[in-house]
Structure formats: C-alpha cells, structure tokens
C-alpha cells in the first residue's frame, strides 16, 4: 500500500474542513494502533508510522481552516 500523492486542496467550507480533519484524525489513530501491534516487526512498524504521520499532518492542515475562522 503506497501513499497517494498529497493533493494541496483547500476546503470549500468550514464544515468540509471539519469533516476532513475528523477523517484524518481517525485514520491517524487507526494507524497508531497498527504501528503498536507491529512493534516487533520494524518493516511493518515504519510502514504504519509513515501512514500515521501522513494522516496527522493532513488533520493539522484541515484543523487550521476551522480554528482560524472560529476566532473571528
């Protein structure tokens, strides 16, 4: 399973940003569990660590859209 090419795309609404944030945050937690399950297998551990990092970074990216607008 490879990572898809990261698309730089801004959400069209705050709700879309929130949904994307929640989806990526849930996937980051999902891959965290997989990473820990394979702690004794370095190949699988780093595969899931990479996926976890990708989804954490996307979650933070989308969070920035609704966090900034909530201060206005």
C-alpha positions, 0 to 999 in steps of 0.5 A: 500500500503506497501513499497517494500523492498529497493533493494541496486542496483547500476546503470549500467550507468550514464544515468540509474542513471539519469533516476532513480533519475528523477523517484524518484524525481517525485514520491517524489513530487507526494507524497508531494502533497498527504501528503498536501491534507491529512493534516487533516487526520494524518493516511493518512498524515504519510502514504504519508510522509513515501512514500515521504521520501522513494522516496527522499532518493532513488533520493539522492542515484541515484543523487550521481552516476551522480554528482560524475562522472560529476566532473571528 
